[in-house]
Every structure is written in C-alpha cells, then in structure tokens.
Amino acid sequence: MIKKQALERWTVQDAADMYNIQNWGAGYFDISAKGNVVVTPFPDNKNVAVDLTEVISGIKDRGYEMPVLLRIENILDSQISTLHETFREKMRELEYKGEFRGVYPIKVNQQQQVVEEITRFGEHYHHGLEAGSKAELIAALSLLKDKKACLICNGYKDEEFVDLGLYATKMGVKCFFVLEMPSELGLILKRSKVLGIKPLIGVRIKLSTQAGGHWTDSGGDRSIFGLSTTQVVEVVDTLKEQGMLDCLQLLHYHLGSQIPNIRDVRFAVLEACRVYAGLVAEGALMGYLDMGGGLAVDYDGSHTNFTNSRNYSLDEYCADIIDTVMTTLDDNQIAHPVIITESGRATVAYYSVLLFNVLDVSRFEAPELPATPEKDAPEIIANLFEVRDVLSVKNLQECYNDAIYYRDEARQMFKHGHLTLRQRSLAEKIFWHVILRIAKEVRSLKHVPHDLKHLPDALADIYYCNFSVFQSLPDAWAIDHLFPIMPLHRLDEPPVRQATLADITCDCDGKIDRFIDIHGVRNTLSLHELRPDEEYYLGVFLVGAYQETLGDLHNLLGDTNVVSIRVSEGGDFTFVRELEGDSVADVLSYVEYEPKTMLEDFRKIAEQAVRDKRITPQERGQIMKAYADGLRGYTYFER
C-alpha cells in the first residue's frame, strides 16, 4: 500500500487514514497541513490546534530531555464534563427522576497532579473519588472538598481505615463503606458504636453477568470481591437485628475495567437493578446504584467489540443505563436512584501522551555476494549459491525450503568443525540474500503460501527508542494491550519503512511488535527513514490510565519527565506543571543503595588507583566528577 501511495501524491489525509488518528483520537488529536500531529482539546472548535512538535521544542528549551510524559489538562477537564453532560442530557430526554454522580477510582492513576485536577475541575459536577486502600483514602480526604460528591471506600478495611471513613462522615463527607467481604460488616458496626457515628453502607454484589475483554474475571460467581446473594441477605438480617438497616443505601458492582460490548453493560445493569429492587423490598433505605467502572476506551478506533475497542458511543452507554434502570424499577414503583459510575479509564486515558525520540535503526539489507563460489568452497556453500541463482517468482516456496535446509546444515557443520568461521558467515549471508529476495517477491503475489506470509514482518526494521516498555507501557508488555503509536511529524511524507520498536532495556521483552489496525492487529508500524543529525519523534497515545503507577524499574530506568500544559481558547499553550524524572541516584535509593555512601566508596577506590599510580590526582578529579554527574543524571539516554 505504501509503495503505491508513494507513487501517487501522498497527503496528510493518507497519513490520518493509515494511523487511524481521527477515529481513536476521539476529536482530541489530528494532523496539521504541515504533517505534524496536533492536539485539538476543544472538540467543538477545531480551529484551536496545538502542534506537538512545538510543545517538544518548548520542553527542550526548558532543559528537559526525552522521554517525556505530556499531560494536556484541557482533555481531562473535557472528559469529565462530557461524561456528566451526556448523562444529564439523557436523563432529561428520558425523564429520569434521579441524578448522576461520577466517581474517579484513584487506582487508575494515583499521581497527585491527576487526582487534584479531577477534584478541582469536577467540583462543578460533584465528581467524587473511589479509594481502594488506606493510602488512597488518606489522599482522597486531603483533596475532596465538595460535600455533595461521593467518596466510595472499596477494598480491604482495617480499624484505622474504618475510623478515618467514619470521621469523614461526621465532617459531612458522603463516605460509603462498600462491603467487599461479609466479615467487614462486624468491624464497621463495632467502630460505629465506639465512635458514635452512623455509617453509610453499601454492598458489592457478585453478578452472574460476565463481560468480554482482558478483565472478564471482575464479574461472575468466582470473582475475587463481592458478596453472593445469600451473603447480601445475611447482611440485611444483621442490620435489621442491629436496628441499622437505614444505613444500607448503596448497591455496587464492577463488571470490568474495559467492557467492549454494550450488551454486557445492559445485562449487568438489569441484574443489578433486580437486586436493588429486592433490597428496597427488604426495607433498606437505598438511593444509590454504583455501577463501577467499565466505560471502555476505543484504543484502535475500530468501534467494534474487540478487546481494545468498544462498539458503542457515550450517548448509547448513558441512554442504555438510564433506560434499563427506569424500565426495571418503574415496574416495582421504586424511586429512581442516584446513578454512580466509576469511569476511571475513560476519564484519564486520553489526556496523557508518551513522547520519545528514536536513537538508531537496525535493518535487514541484502548482503553483497560474489558472482560464484570459490573453487574449493564446501558443497553446502555451492548449494546455497545455486538456490540464489534459480530463485524466481514461480519457485519461491521451494527456494525458501531449500534455503532453510542448507542454512541449518551449515550451522551443524560449523558446530562439528567442518566449516570455518568465514565459511559459516558466507553461508549466512547467502541465506539472508535469498530470504530478502523472497520477501520482496511475496509482496507482488495475490496468493501467498502460508510459510511465506510472515516474512515481511520477520524482516522488518528495528527502531531503537528512548523509553522503557516496563516503566511507561507495562500493559503492552504484560497483557498485550494495544496503544495507538505513530510519528509526530513528517506525516506529509509517505512512511516507507516497516518496523518494530525496541526500548533501551537490555531485555528481549523490551519491544513493541503489536500495533493497532482497523482490521485487527499489525505486527509492524509504518515509519520514515531516519535523517542524519535530525531527531525523529514518536508518540504513544491514550496512556493516562494505569501505566504510570504500574511501571517498574527494569534496568533501573525510572519515572520519565512529566510536563503538563493548558491550552487557551485562543490557541496558546502554557506549561503549568513540570516534574523532573528520576535521577540515577533516585532509582538507586529505591532499591536500597545510599548514593552518598556510594560516592564515598567510589572515592576510596579512585584514591587507591592514585596510590597504585594507575591514574593521576588530576584524573581522579575528572573521574569523580563524571561519577557524581552520572548519579545526578537522567536514567534515560541523553544526547
């Protein structure tokens, strides 16, 4: 496809179609006439477009090196307002009598800047927080100032956790303890009586409904958290005995983090509403229906029920939830509850972009070969030359089979001492010459033999990139999650190379060889030729959910630099926050090294080298400076 388009007039729309940016971008990203990726943070006003190459220039001018995690605050604000406004609009259309309350699960991205921005902007909509641990609860209590917003407490709860939540309730916070395990109720009731504070209680149920995707085990009878219907009834009985049934006001379930199929959403809501109606019939006060997370992100832009996509719009999601709740509860003459969704992934995914530069490239090139083998060459060499000479489009499969056979024979002969090092090298060169020719011919075939289909991907270039998969894109490594990846500039030129990406860890898993495609998954990414003395920048998009907190210190590559920008309605952008990435000293301290002690220990080693007359005192000074500079330096590649 690239070759054909290169012969025609390549346009930026061709690039937009190739990388599918106008579908997965959700209106927030596009390509300018110059061929650069732009941020369009106001979907209703495409005239405001910020060039990411200009942002990178601003980042470098301020002294920050790649890689950089870029956060665009306007997109986060837009996602919050779009969620609330869509629910409000559908509630008006369908004449829903209740309200909507969004809740952000802190675990999706716990960074202080992120949670603070959500609570600050979300206060207009009474957007709350969900805490799944004591640390998250403490963070939430310091940031959530809106008394109409909900604070949902999930996860395991010890006495200290419960006491903090009860104190928050006394101060006017709408703090719900969601029972994940039956044993938690006793602790909550005990501490409630000791402190004299009446709790707000919710129950999490195990739905029989299960959704597709990576997180299917979040639902179903064997899900880790939640109560069975029998256990829910036991909770009701205990609260009745204690005269505290009016404390039970919320029903919660969680179907999964990324639900691609809208039918699963509807089935789950229907089942939950039946339980909700049953609790009302038991005399519980109720009033809140928390549907957990699940609003999916269309990572590949295919608008399908593929794991990394979704087959529904936000309008449809909101309308289906409201309609199902109304239809079910109206039949039982039950008041419409406050609907809560914990849409964390969809809230934060879009507003973070990982920016990095390409450091080098490795490509398969057809090696130069002599016209004929030497007279005394081993027979195996002559056989490989013969395969080269008879290769044609009519015998590709046969030549492929022969090349593999003779290559393997040559390796065995070398192991047994029957080929020299140079002879083995020549055999390998002839083999790759043949394979590359076959791969070139395969592109012109209408029907490609099964064994040859993988060749173009197997022979793709490797672009070495300045980032760590394990630190910045752990889901891509751990669960084969797909993120949109594309060049940030030169998109007015046809990309003529097919490549996979390698990071700078010394690990064979430190690579990306699965990319989004409108028809499924591609094993290569279309990229441009590198130019001498010119940086080539790539971006990984939709990385705001989970990737920052889940990242690890493989090869002691730490957190990247982080820059937050805010775009004005006039099109200017301001650097509002900057966080310097981990230094070498930082990451060493994380794994129990003491940088000051290391510096002193190295000084002693260097001084011993002076006494041994291996270096001069002046050289020791230079060496110590280099060591100290290295401790202070960025963990990633610096030009």
C-alpha positions in Angstrom: 0.0 0.0 0.0 2.8 2.4 0.9 4.6 1.8 -2.3 1.5 2.5 -4.4 0.7 5.6 -2.4 4.3 6.9 -2.7 3.9 6.8 -6.5 0.8 8.9 -6.2 0.6 12.2 -4.4 0.8 11.5 -0.6 -1.4 13.7 1.6 -1.8 14.1 5.3 -5.2 12.5 5.0 -3.4 9.4 3.8 -1.4 9.5 7.0 -4.6 10.1 9.0 -6.1 7.0 7.4 -3.0 4.9 7.9 -2.7 5.6 11.6 -6.5 5.9 12.1 -5.9 9.0 14.3 -9.3 10.6 13.5 -11.1 7.5 15.0 -9.1 6.6 18.1 -8.4 10.3 18.7 -12.0 11.0 19.8 -11.7 14.5 18.4 -8.7 15.4 20.5 -5.9 14.6 18.0 -5.4 15.2 14.3 -2.7 16.0 11.7 -1.9 19.5 10.5 -1.4 20.6 6.9 2.4 20.7 7.8 2.3 17.0 8.6 2.6 17.3 12.3 0.3 15.8 15.0 -1.8 18.4 16.7 -3.8 18.5 19.9 -7.4 19.8 19.5 -8.5 20.0 23.1 -11.8 21.6 22.3 -13.6 19.1 20.0 -16.2 21.7 19.1 -13.6 24.2 17.9 -11.1 22.6 15.5 -9.5 26.0 14.9 -7.6 25.6 18.1 -4.8 23.1 17.4 -1.5 22.8 19.3 1.4 21.4 17.3 3.1 18.7 19.4 6.5 19.4 17.8 6.2 23.0 19.1 5.4 21.5 22.6 8.5 19.4 22.3 10.6 22.4 21.4 9.3 24.2 24.4 10.1 21.2 26.6 13.7 21.0 25.3 14.1 24.8 25.7 13.2 24.4 29.4 16.0 21.8 29.8 14.1 18.5 29.8 15.2 15.5 27.8 13.1 12.8 26.1 11.2 10.7 27.1 8.5 13.0 28.5 5.0 12.2 29.6 2.9 15.0 28.3 -0.4 15.8 30.1 -3.0 18.0 28.4 -5.2 19.3 31.2 -8.0 20.5 28.9 -8.6 17.0 27.7 -9.0 15.7 31.3 -11.5 18.5 32.0 -13.3 17.8 28.8 -13.7 14.1 29.6 -15.2 14.9 33.0 -17.7 17.5 31.6 -18.6 15.3 28.6 -19.5 12.4 30.9 -21.7 14.4 33.2 -23.3 16.5 30.5 -24.2 13.4 28.5 -25.8 11.7 31.5 -27.7 14.9 32.3 -28.9 15.2 28.7 -30.1 11.6 28.6 -31.8 11.9 32.0 -33.7 14.9 30.7 -34.7 13.2 27.5 -35.9 10.1 29.3 -37.4 12.0 32.2 -35.2 10.2 34.8 -36.1 11.5 38.3 -32.7 10.7 39.9 -29.2 12.3 39.4 -25.8 11.2 38.2 -22.6 11.3 40.2 -19.3 10.5 38.6 -16.6 8.9 40.8 -12.9 8.6 39.9 -11.1 5.5 41.1 -7.7 6.7 42.4 -6.0 3.4 41.5 -6.3 4.2 37.8 -3.8 7.0 38.1 -2.8 7.9 41.7 -0.5 10.8 40.7 -1.2 13.8 42.9 -1.5 16.2 40.0 -4.0 14.0 38.3 -6.3 13.5 41.3 -6.1 17.2 42.3 -7.1 18.3 38.8 -10.0 15.9 38.8 -11.4 17.1 42.1 -10.8 20.8 41.2 -12.5 20.7 37.9 -15.0 18.0 38.9 -16.3 20.0 41.8 -18.7 21.8 39.4 -20.3 18.4 38.8 -19.9 17.0 42.3 -17.4 14.4 40.9 -16.2 12.1 43.6 -13.4 9.7 44.3 -13.1 6.0 45.0 -10.5 4.7 47.4 -9.5 1.0 47.5 -6.8 1.2 50.2 -5.9 3.2 53.3 -3.3 5.3 51.4 -5.9 6.1 48.7 -8.4 7.1 51.4 -6.0 9.4 53.1 -5.2 11.0 49.7 -8.9 11.4 48.9 -9.6 13.1 52.2 -7.0 15.7 51.6 -8.4 16.6 48.2 -12.1 16.1 48.2 -13.7 19.3 49.5 -17.2 19.0 47.8 -19.7 17.7 50.4 -22.1 16.7 47.6 -19.6 14.4 45.9 -19.4 10.7 46.9 -16.4 9.0 48.4 -16.6 5.3 47.8 -14.5 3.1 50.0 -13.7 -0.3 48.4 -11.0 -2.9 49.2 -10.0 -4.4 52.5 -10.6 -2.2 55.5 -8.9 -2.4 58.9 -9.8 -0.5 62.0 -7.8 2.5 61.1 -9.4 2.7 57.6 -12.9 2.4 59.1 -12.2 5.1 61.7 -11.0 7.5 59.1 -14.1 6.9 57.0 -16.4 7.4 60.0 -14.6 10.7 61.0 -15.1 11.8 57.4 -18.8 11.1 57.6 -19.0 13.1 60.8 -17.4 16.0 59.0 -20.0 15.9 56.3 -18.3 13.8 53.6 -20.7 11.4 51.8 -18.4 8.5 52.6 -19.8 5.0 51.7 -18.2 1.8 53.1 -18.8 -0.8 50.4 -18.7 -4.4 51.8 -16.4 -6.5 49.8 -16.3 -9.3 52.3 -19.0 -10.4 54.8 -16.6 -10.1 57.7 -16.2 -6.3 57.2 -19.7 -5.6 58.5 -18.9 -6.5 62.0 -15.9 -4.2 62.2 -17.8 -1.3 60.7 -20.7 -1.7 63.2 -18.3 -2.1 66.1 -16.3 1.0 65.3 -19.5 2.9 64.6 -20.8 2.2 68.1 -17.4 3.0 69.7 -17.2 6.4 67.9 -20.9 7.2 68.0 -21.0 7.8 64.2 -23.6 6.3 62.0 -22.1 4.8 58.8 -23.2 4.9 55.2 -23.0 1.3 54.0 -23.0 -0.2 50.5 -22.7 -3.8 49.4 -20.8 -5.1 46.4 -22.5 -8.0 44.7 -21.1 -10.7 42.5 -23.0 -10.6 39.3 -23.6 -13.7 37.2 -23.1 -11.5 34.2 -19.5 -11.5 32.8 -18.1 -9.2 30.2 -15.5 -9.9 27.5 -12.1 -8.4 27.3 -8.9 -8.5 29.5 -10.8 -8.1 32.8 -13.6 -10.6 32.4 -12.8 -12.1 35.9 -14.0 -8.9 37.5 -17.6 -10.3 37.2 -19.1 -13.7 37.7 -19.7 -16.0 40.6 -16.0 -16.6 41.1 -14.9 -13.0 41.1 -12.5 -12.2 43.9 -14.5 -9.4 45.6 -18.2 -9.0 46.3 -21.0 -10.8 48.1 -23.2 -13.6 46.9 -27.0 -13.1 47.1 -27.1 -15.3 50.2 -24.4 -13.1 51.9 -26.3 -10.0 50.9 -29.4 -11.3 52.6 -27.3 -12.1 55.7 -26.1 -8.5 55.8 -29.7 -7.3 55.6 -30.6 -9.6 58.5 -27.7 -8.4 60.6 -28.5 -4.7 60.0 -32.2 -5.4 60.9 -31.1 -7.0 64.2 -29.0 -4.0 65.0 -31.7 -1.5 64.0 -29.4 -0.1 61.4 -31.0 -1.1 58.1 -31.4 2.5 57.2 -27.5 2.7 56.9 -27.7 0.4 53.8 -28.1 2.9 51.0 -25.8 1.8 48.1 -25.6 -1.2 45.8 -22.3 -1.6 43.9 -21.0 -4.0 41.3 -17.9 -4.0 39.0 -18.1 -5.8 35.7 -14.6 -4.9 34.4 -12.2 -2.1 33.5 -12.8 -2.1 29.8 -16.1 -3.5 28.6 -16.1 -3.6 24.8 -19.7 -4.8 24.2 -22.7 -2.7 25.1 -24.9 -5.8 25.6 -22.8 -6.8 28.6 -23.4 -3.4 30.1 -27.2 -3.7 29.7 -27.3 -7.3 31.1 -25.3 -6.2 34.2 -27.5 -3.2 34.9 -30.6 -5.3 34.6 -29.3 -7.9 37.1 -28.1 -5.2 39.5 -31.5 -3.5 39.4 -33.2 -6.7 40.3 -31.0 -6.9 43.4 -31.6 -3.2 44.1 -35.3 -3.7 44.0 -35.0 -6.7 46.3 -33.1 -4.7 48.9 -35.8 -1.9 48.8 -38.4 -4.6 49.3 -36.4 -5.8 52.4 -36.7 -2.3 53.9 -33.3 -0.9 53.1 -33.2 2.8 52.6 -31.1 2.6 49.4 -30.9 5.6 47.0 -27.6 5.0 45.2 -26.7 2.5 42.5 -22.9 2.3 41.8 -22.2 0.5 38.5 -18.4 0.5 39.0 -16.1 1.0 36.0 -16.2 -0.4 32.6 -16.8 2.5 30.2 -14.3 1.5 27.5 -11.7 3.4 25.6 -11.6 2.8 21.8 -7.8 2.3 21.6 -7.8 1.2 18.0 -10.6 3.3 16.7 -12.4 0.3 15.1 -15.7 0.9 17.0 -16.1 -2.9 17.5 -16.4 -5.3 20.4 -12.7 -6.1 20.0 -10.8 -6.2 23.4 -9.1 -2.8 22.8 -12.2 -1.1 21.4 -15.9 -0.6 22.1 -19.0 -1.0 19.9 -20.9 1.9 21.5 -20.9 5.7 21.9 -21.0 7.6 25.1 -24.6 8.6 24.2 -25.6 5.0 23.8 -23.8 4.0 27.1 -25.7 6.6 29.1 -29.0 6.0 27.4 -28.9 2.2 27.9 -28.0 2.5 31.6 -30.8 5.0 32.3 -33.4 3.2 30.2 -32.6 -0.2 31.9 -32.8 1.3 35.4 -36.1 3.1 34.7 -37.7 0.1 33.0 -36.8 -2.3 35.8 -37.5 0.0 38.8 -40.6 1.6 37.4 -42.3 -1.8 37.2 -41.8 -2.0 41.0 -42.7 1.6 41.7 -39.3 2.3 43.1 -37.8 5.8 43.2 -35.0 6.4 40.7 -31.6 6.2 42.5 -28.6 8.4 42.1 -26.6 6.6 39.4 -22.8 6.4 40.1 -20.2 5.2 37.6 -16.5 4.8 38.4 -15.3 5.6 34.9 -11.6 6.0 35.6 -10.0 4.6 32.4 -12.2 6.7 30.1 -11.6 9.8 32.2 -7.8 9.9 32.2 -6.6 7.8 29.2 -6.8 10.5 26.6 -5.0 13.2 28.3 -1.5 11.7 28.6 0.9 11.1 25.7 4.3 9.5 25.9 6.8 11.4 23.7 10.2 9.9 22.8 12.9 10.0 20.2 14.4 7.3 18.0 18.0 6.6 18.7 19.0 4.2 16.0 17.7 1.7 13.5 18.7 -1.9 12.6 17.6 -3.2 9.2 18.0 -6.3 7.1 19.9 -5.3 4.0 20.7 -7.8 1.2 24.4 -8.5 1.6 26.8 -8.3 -1.3 27.9 -11.6 -2.6 30.5 -12.8 -5.1 29.1 -13.9 -8.5 30.2 -17.5 -7.9 31.6 -19.6 -5.0 35.3 -20.2 -4.8 36.6 -23.3 -6.4 37.4 -25.0 -3.1 34.2 -23.9 -1.3 32.4 -26.7 0.6 29.4 -28.2 -1.2 26.9 -26.7 1.2 28.1 -23.2 0.0 27.7 -24.2 -3.6 24.2 -25.5 -2.9 23.2 -22.1 -1.3 24.6 -20.2 -4.3 22.5 -22.5 -6.6 19.3 -21.6 -4.6 20.2 -17.9 -5.2 20.7 -18.4 -8.9 17.5 -20.4 -9.6 15.2 -18.2 -7.5 12.2 -16.9 -9.3 8.6 -15.9 -8.6 7.4 -19.4 -9.7 9.5 -21.3 -7.1 9.5 -19.1 -4.0 8.3 -21.9 -1.7 10.8 -24.4 -3.0 13.7 -22.0 -2.7 12.6 -21.0 0.8 12.5 -24.6 1.9 16.0 -25.3 0.4 17.5 -22.2 1.9 16.3 -23.1 5.4 17.6 -26.7 5.0 21.0 -25.7 3.7 21.3 -22.9 6.4 20.6 -25.4 9.1 23.1 -27.9 7.6 25.8 -25.3 7.5 25.2 -24.5 11.2 25.5 -28.2 12.1 28.7 -28.5 10.1 30.2 -25.5 11.9 29.4 -27.0 15.3 31.2 -30.1 14.3 34.3 -28.3 13.0 33.6 -28.9 9.2 33.2 -25.2 8.3 35.4 -22.3 9.2 34.1 -19.1 10.8 34.3 -17.2 7.5 32.6 -20.1 5.6 29.7 -20.1 8.1 29.5 -16.3 7.7 29.3 -16.7 3.9 26.5 -19.3 4.3 24.5 -16.9 6.5 25.0 -14.1 4.0 23.7 -16.2 1.1 20.8 -17.4 3.2 19.7 -13.8 4.1 20.2 -12.7 0.5 17.8 -15.4 -0.7 15.2 -14.7 2.1 15.2 -11.0 1.4 14.6 -11.6 -2.3 11.8 -14.0 -1.5 10.2 -11.4 0.9 10.4 -8.8 -1.9 8.7 -11.1 -4.4 6.0 -12.1 -1.9 4.5 -8.6 -1.9 3.5 -9.0 -5.6 1.7 -12.3 -5.1 -2.1 -12.4 -4.9 -2.0 -15.8 -3.0 0.9 -16.1 -0.6 2.0 -19.5 0.6 1.4 -19.9 4.4 5.1 -20.3 5.2 5.9 -17.1 3.5 3.3 -14.8 4.9 5.4 -14.0 8.0 8.5 -12.9 6.1 7.8 -9.2 5.6 7.1 -8.8 9.3 10.1 -11.0 10.3 12.4 -8.9 8.2 11.1 -5.5 9.5 13.4 -2.8 10.7 14.0 -2.4 14.4 13.8 1.2 15.6 15.6 1.7 18.9 13.7 4.2 21.0 14.4 6.2 24.1 12.0 4.8 26.6 11.3 1.7 28.7 8.3 -0.5 27.9 8.3 -1.8 31.5 8.3 1.7 33.1 5.9 3.6 30.7 3.8 0.9 28.9 3.6 -2.0 31.3 0.2 -3.2 29.9 1.7 -3.5 26.5 4.3 -6.0 27.9 2.2 -7.8 30.5 -1.2 -8.3 28.8 -0.5 -7.4 25.1 -2.6 -4.3 25.5 -2.6 -2.1 22.3 -2.0 1.7 22.3 -2.0 4.0 19.3 1.6 4.7 18.3 2.6 7.0 15.4 5.2 9.5 14.2 4.6 13.1 15.5 5.9 14.8 12.3 6.9 14.3 8.6 3.4 13.0 8.0 3.2 14.9 4.8 5.8 12.3 3.5 4.9 8.7 2.9 6.4 6.4 5.6 8.4 3.9 3.5 9.8 1.5 6.3 8.1 -1.2 8.2 9.4 -1.5 11.8 9.0 -2.9 15.3 10.1 -0.8 18.3 12.8 -1.7 20.8 13.3 0.2 24.1 16.6 0.8 25.8 16.4 -2.0 28.3 18.6 -5.0 27.7 15.7 -7.4 27.7 14.2 -9.2 24.7 10.8 -8.4 26.0 11.5 -4.7 25.8 9.8 -4.3 22.5 6.6 -3.4 20.8 5.6 -5.6 17.9 1.8 -5.4 18.0 0.1 -2.3 16.7 -3.4 -1.1 16.2 -5.1 -1.8 12.9 -8.6 -1.1 11.7 -8.9 -4.8 10.8 -7.2 -6.3 13.9 -3.6 -6.2 14.9 -0.5 -5.4 12.9 3.0 -6.7 13.7 4.8 -3.7 12.2 4.4 0.1 12.2 4.9 2.3 9.1 7.7 4.8 9.8 10.0 7.2 7.9 13.7 6.8 7.1 15.9 8.4 9.8 17.8 11.5 8.7 21.3 12.3 9.8 21.6 14.8 12.7 17.8 15.1 12.9 15.6 13.8 15.7 12.7 11.6 14.8 9.9 11.7 17.4 7.1 9.1 18.1 4.2 9.3 20.4 2.2 6.7 22.3 -1.3 7.9 22.9 -4.1 7.2 25.5 -1.6 6.2 28.2 -3.2 8.1 31.1 -4.8 5.1 32.7 -2.8 2.7 34.9 0.6 3.0 33.0 2.3 5.4 35.4 1.6 3.6 38.6 2.1 0.0 37.3 5.5 0.8 35.8 8.6 -0.9 37.2 12.3 -0.2 37.5 13.6 -2.7 35.0 17.3 -1.9 34.3 16.7 0.9 36.9 15.1 3.1 34.3 12.9 5.4 36.4 10.0 7.7 36.0 10.2 10.0 33.0 10.0 13.7 33.0 6.4 14.9 33.2 5.1 18.2 31.7 1.5 19.4 31.9 0.2 22.1 29.6 -3.1 24.0 29.4 -4.4 25.3 26.1 -6.2 28.7 25.9 -9.2 29.2 23.7 -7.0 31.5 21.6 -4.7 28.6 20.8 -1.8 29.4 23.0 -0.5 26.9 25.5 1.1 27.3 28.9 3.4 25.0 30.8 1.5 24.8 34.1 3.5 22.0 35.8 6.8 20.3 35.3 8.1 17.2 37.2 11.7 16.2 36.7 12.1 12.5 36.1 14.0 10.2 38.4 17.8 10.6 38.6 20.1 7.7 38.8 20.5 8.5 42.5 16.8 8.4 42.9 16.3 4.9 41.4 19.3 3.5 43.2 17.8 4.7 46.5 14.6 2.9 45.7 16.5 -0.4 45.7 18.3 0.3 48.9 21.5 1.9 47.7 22.7 5.0 49.5 24.1 7.5 46.9 26.2 9.4 49.4 27.8 6.2 50.6 28.4 5.0 47.0 30.1 8.3 46.2 32.4 7.9 49.2 33.1 4.2 48.4 34.0 5.1 44.8 36.2 7.9 46.0 38.2 5.4 48.1 38.5 3.1 45.0 39.7 6.0 42.9 42.2 7.1 45.6 43.6 3.6 45.7 44.1 3.8 41.9 46.1 7.1 42.5 48.3 5.3 45.1 48.8 2.4 42.7 49.8 5.0 40.1 47.1 3.9 37.6 45.7 7.4 37.4 46.9 10.9 38.4 45.3 13.1 41.1 44.0 15.3 38.3 42.5 12.3 36.5 40.9 11.3 39.8 39.2 14.6 39.9 37.8 14.1 36.4 36.6 10.6 37.2 34.9 11.6 40.4 33.1 14.5 38.6 31.9 12.0 35.9 30.7 9.6 38.6 28.9 12.4 40.6 27.3 13.8 37.3 26.1 10.3 36.5 24.4 10.0 39.8 22.6 13.3 39.2 21.7 12.5 35.6 18.5 11.2 33.9 18.2 7.5 33.8 17.3 7.6 30.1 19.6 8.2 27.0 20.9 11.8 26.9 22.3 13.4 23.7 
